[in-house]
C-alpha cells in the first residue's frame, strides 16, 4: 500500500507539470511565465489597525506570556490567604501590635519580589535561550527605567486582582476557578493569546479595557517603540492606580469580614 501511494503521488506530480507546460505553450506564449513573475502584488492585511510597527514573534510572545504568568499569582496568593483565614492565622496575626497596612504589605511583598524575578527570567530567555533555538533575539529597547516602571506597575495590578479574589471567595477551589477563568478572559481580550494588531478594529477597542493589554502594550512601548519613561507613564499610572484601588477595596472588605 505504501508503494502504491508513493507511485500515485509521483504520477500526480508528473501530470501537474505536464499541465503547466501545456498551459504555458498554448495559452500564454513562450514568455508568459516571465511576465507573470514580473507582476507585483500589493498585499494588505485585513486587521493591521493602522499601526506603523508590528512586533516580531519574540517581541510579542515574551511580554505576552510574561503578563499572563504574572496575573496567575492569584492562585498561590489567594490559596495562602484563604487557608490562613480558615485556620485562624489571620486573627492571631492581628494581635501583633502593628498596623493592618503593614500586615497586608508583608503578605504582598514576597509575591512582588517573585514577579520581578519572573520578569528577569523571561527577558533572559528571550535574549539568550530563544536565539539558541533558532529564533530572533529579544530587542530590549533603550530605557531600562521605563521597563522597571512597567514591571512594578503591572505587578501591583496583578497583586490587587489576586487580593480581591482572595477576599471575595471562601474556598481555594472557588479562588482557583474564579481567578483562572478571569485570567483567561482578560488574556483573550487583551491581546495575549491573539496579537492585538490582527484583531478586528472592534475587538481592538474592547482589548483596551483589559489591564493585561495595558501591561503588554507597556512592554511593547519599550521593546518595540523604544519608549522612555515619559512615553510609558500613562500605562504605568493606569496599572498602578488600578492595583492600588483593588488593594484598598480588598483591605476594606477583609476588615469588614473580620468584624462580622
C-alpha distance (Angstrom), angle and dihedral (degrees) to the residues before:
residue distance angle dihedral
X1 . . .
X2 3.82 . .
X3 3.82 90.2 .
X4 3.80 91.8 50.0
X5 3.79 91.8 49.1
X6 3.81 92.0 49.8
X7 3.80 91.5 48.0
X8 3.80 91.9 49.4
X9 3.77 91.1 50.4
X10 3.81 91.0 51.9
X11 3.79 91.9 49.4
X12 3.78 91.5 50.8
X13 3.79 89.6 52.1
X14 3.78 91.5 52.2
X15 3.80 91.3 49.1
X16 3.79 92.2 51.3
X17 3.81 91.9 50.3
X18 3.80 90.7 49.1
X19 3.79 92.0 49.5
X20 3.79 91.0 51.2
X21 3.80 91.8 50.5
X22 3.81 92.0 49.8
X23 3.81 90.8 46.3
X24 3.79 91.3 51.5
X25 3.83 94.9 47.7
X26 3.78 100.0 41.0
X27 3.78 104.5 34.6
X28 3.75 111.7 25.8
X29 3.78 106.0 23.0
X30 3.79 132.0 -127.9
X31 3.81 97.1 -53.9
X32 3.78 97.8 40.6
X33 3.78 97.7 105.2
X34 3.80 91.8 49.8
X35 3.80 90.3 50.6
X36 3.78 92.3 48.4
X37 3.80 90.9 48.8
X38 3.81 89.5 54.9
X39 3.80 92.8 57.1
X40 3.78 112.0 110.2
X41 3.78 115.8 -143.3
X42 3.78 120.0 -152.0
X43 3.80 107.1 -141.4
X44 3.79 120.8 -163.5
X45 3.79 128.3 -179.4
X46 3.76 118.8 -123.2
X47 3.80 95.7 -136.8
X48 3.78 110.3 23.5
X49 3.79 91.9 136.6
X50 3.78 91.1 -143.2
X51 3.79 92.3 -77.9
X52 3.78 117.8 156.5
X53 3.78 93.9 -151.6
X54 3.77 131.8 38.9
X55 3.81 121.2 -165.0
X56 3.77 122.7 -116.2
X57 3.79 118.0 -117.6
X58 3.80 91.0 -95.5
X59 3.80 94.3 46.3
X60 3.80 89.5 50.3
X61 3.79 101.6 41.5
X62 3.80 102.2 40.8
X63 3.83 96.1 57.6
X64 3.81 92.9 32.8
X65 3.79 96.0 58.1
X66 3.79 90.2 37.0
X67 3.81 89.5 59.2
X68 3.80 90.5 45.7
X69 3.82 92.0 51.0
X70 3.80 93.4 47.2
X71 3.80 92.1 56.2
X72 3.81 90.2 53.1
X73 3.79 87.5 74.2
X74 3.79 80.8 95.1
X75 3.82 90.1 82.5
X76 3.84 101.5 56.2
X77 3.80 95.2 32.9
X78 3.78 96.0 49.4
X79 3.80 92.8 43.1
X80 3.80 91.2 51.8
X81 3.80 94.8 48.6
X82 3.80 93.7 44.8
X83 3.81 92.5 50.6
X84 3.81 90.8 48.4
X85 3.79 89.1 50.3
X86 3.80 92.1 49.3
X87 3.81 93.2 47.4
X88 3.78 93.5 46.4
X89 3.81 93.2 -116.3
X90 3.79 93.0 130.6
X91 3.81 91.6 55.7
X92 3.80 90.7 52.5
X93 3.82 90.9 47.9
X94 3.80 89.9 54.9
X95 3.79 89.3 62.2
X96 3.80 88.9 66.8
X97 3.83 110.2 98.3
X98 3.81 96.2 -115.2
X99 3.78 130.7 106.9
X100 3.82 120.4 -95.9
X101 3.81 88.9 -117.3
X102 3.80 90.6 61.3
X103 3.80 91.0 49.8
X104 3.80 91.4 51.1
X105 3.79 92.8 46.9
X106 3.79 89.2 49.3
X107 3.80 89.2 55.7
X108 3.81 95.5 46.4
X109 3.80 102.7 38.3
X110 3.85 97.7 72.6
X111 3.80 90.3 53.8
X112 3.79 89.6 47.8
X113 3.80 89.4 56.4
X114 3.80 91.3 47.8
X115 3.81 89.7 53.3
X116 3.80 91.4 54.5
X117 3.79 88.6 52.0
X118 3.80 88.2 51.5
X119 3.80 89.9 54.5
X120 3.80 92.2 49.8
X121 3.80 92.9 47.6
X122 3.81 95.0 47.5
X123 3.79 92.7 47.8
X124 3.81 89.6 48.3
X125 3.80 89.4 52.5
X126 3.80 90.7 51.6
X127 3.80 92.4 48.7
X128 3.81 102.7 39.9
X129 3.82 112.0 13.6
X130 3.80 102.7 41.1
X131 3.86 94.1 55.2
X132 3.81 89.1 51.4
X133 3.81 88.0 57.6
X134 3.81 92.9 51.1
X135 3.81 99.8 -94.8
X136 3.77 131.3 119.8
X137 3.77 121.1 -81.5
X138 3.79 115.3 -108.1
X139 3.80 110.6 -105.7
X140 3.80 107.8 -137.1
X141 3.77 101.1 -161.6
X142 3.79 123.2 -136.6
X143 3.83 106.2 -82.2
X144 3.79 117.2 74.1
X145 3.79 89.6 172.0
X146 3.80 90.6 61.4
X147 3.81 89.7 48.2
X148 3.80 91.5 52.7
X149 3.81 92.2 48.5
X150 3.81 92.8 50.6
X151 3.79 90.9 47.5
X152 3.81 92.8 50.2
X153 3.80 94.8 44.8
X154 3.80 93.3 46.6
X155 3.80 90.6 49.4
X156 3.79 89.7 52.1
X157 3.81 91.8 51.5
X158 3.81 92.2 47.9
X159 3.81 91.7 48.7
X160 3.80 91.4 49.5
X161 3.80 90.6 51.1
X162 3.81 91.6 48.4
X163 3.81 92.3 46.5
X164 3.80 92.5 53.4
X165 3.81 91.5 49.5
X166 3.79 90.3 49.5
X167 3.82 92.2 52.6
X168 3.81 100.0 43.8
X169 3.81 95.9 46.7
X170 3.80 125.5 73.2
X171 3.82 103.0 -159.4
X172 3.78 135.8 38.0
X173 3.80 89.6 -119.0
X174 3.80 91.5 57.4
X175 3.79 91.8 46.9
X176 3.80 93.5 49.2
X177 3.80 93.4 47.6
X178 3.80 96.3 43.4
X179 3.80 94.8 42.2
X180 3.80 94.6 44.6
X181 3.80 94.0 47.1
X182 3.79 91.0 46.8
X183 3.80 91.0 50.8
X184 3.79 92.5 51.5
X185 3.81 92.0 49.4
X186 3.80 92.6 48.0
X187 3.80 90.5 47.1
X188 3.80 94.1 48.7
X189 3.80 92.0 49.3
X190 3.80 95.7 38.4
X191 3.80 101.2 59.9
X192 3.80 95.9 -102.4
X193 3.80 99.2 116.0
X194 3.81 95.1 27.7
X195 3.82 118.9 28.2
X196 3.76 112.1 -110.3
X197 3.81 94.4 -130.6
X198 3.84 92.0 64.2
X199 3.80 93.6 49.5
X200 3.81 122.4 100.3
X201 3.78 113.0 -96.6
X202 3.80 91.8 -106.7
X203 3.81 91.1 55.7
X204 3.79 90.8 46.4
X205 3.79 88.7 58.5
X206 3.81 91.1 50.1
X207 3.81 92.5 48.1
X208 3.80 90.1 60.4
X209 3.81 88.1 72.4
X210 3.81 93.3 61.2
X211 3.81 116.5 93.7
X212 3.79 87.9 -148.1
X213 3.79 87.6 63.1
X214 3.80 90.4 51.4
X215 3.79 89.9 54.7
X216 3.80 94.0 44.1
X217 3.79 92.9 48.6
X218 3.79 89.2 47.6
X219 3.80 91.2 56.1
X220 3.81 90.5 45.0
X221 3.81 89.3 51.3
X222 3.80 87.0 60.6
X223 3.81 101.6 35.8
X224 3.81 100.0 36.1
X225 3.80 108.4 21.6
X226 3.83 98.6 34.6
X227 3.79 90.4 -125.9
X228 3.78 121.1 -179.6
X229 3.80 130.3 -147.8
X230 3.80 93.2 -77.4
X231 3.79 91.4 49.3
X232 3.83 94.6 55.3
X233 3.80 96.0 35.8
X234 3.85 95.5 98.4
X235 3.81 91.5 55.8
X236 3.80 90.9 43.6
X237 3.81 90.2 54.5
X238 3.80 92.0 46.7
X239 3.80 93.8 50.4
X240 3.79 94.9 40.3
X241 3.79 93.0 46.1
X242 3.79 91.4 49.4
X243 3.79 91.7 49.1
X244 3.81 93.8 49.4
X245 3.81 92.1 47.1
X246 3.80 92.2 50.5
X247 3.80 92.8 47.2
X248 3.80 91.1 50.3
X249 3.81 92.0 48.0
X250 3.80 91.8 47.9
X251 3.82 91.0 48.0
X252 3.80 91.7 52.4
X253 3.80 91.7 47.6
X254 3.80 91.5 48.8
X255 3.81 91.6 49.4
X256 3.79 91.5 48.9
X257 3.80 91.7 48.9
X258 3.80 92.4 50.8
X259 3.82 90.5 53.5
X260 3.80 93.8 54.9
